[in-house]
Amino acid sequence: MSDELQRIMAIDDPYLLLREVTKRLADAQQEVTELARLRRRVVQDLHSQGLSYAQIAQKAGLSRGRIHQIRHTGPAPEGAFLGAGAVTVVTPLRWDDEKKRPVVAMADVNSGRRLEELAKSYGLDVSSGHVLVSGEVDLNRDGLVVVCGPGMSQTMSDLYAQDPVLTWEHPEDEPWALLDRRTGTAYRAGADTDPHRPHDVGYLGRLPRPDGNGSVLAIAGIHTAGSLGVVQLLASDLNTLWGQVGEHHFSTLVSVEYDPETDEPQSVELLTPLYRHDEESTA
């Protein structure tokens, strides 16, 4: 019996006991989910290296049927791209002059909900939060997925400034652009060019938290359609993204063609490579 279980069982106050047991069960379930994800990942990695299920089973002291079952059941390894155990999806609040209160833009609502659904599909616990109208947001928390550009938050602007390859630019009296410093190419939204076209550019990156104790998955578009496009890319191709960057810090840009009536993405594709930041520091 673990020390933690003994501590809980020794609680006399029934209400405190109920709270502690409920919390411990939730924590234990998260741990079981992540252990199952890790186990499946190990089997998947060994199999991809050329080992048969029989060979893995023999070396691990398990049956071949059990190894095969592990490989095809349980939470998928690529869910770790979003976080471990639990994630918090954060979207920005905007001030509505007519309603005289903060609101969330419909495109941001859709991005947030779709991210939450995606995370839940990988067995992750999900909560939500907001970047305040002032731009304040606490990034020093585990499992953050933040949908917000640098123009709405100085905190997010500082986060994006850590990217060694991709840069947000906003010259005076000019629209926002995203610059690939590796190639020197600047990418702009179709709504900001002449002639206009229903095209946006989205940013996707995993960047270091300000306290250095973890990472933040950051998503933003030059306009809101870009964020929706990034979310669609995650939903359709998470396994490929995970296979290329894992849990490393990285960033990339996404081309988004969208319906001008609804802002819904119609096609999405990578504009740049998936830049691994640890490789950039030695390039």
Disulfide bonds with the S-S distance in Angstrom:
none
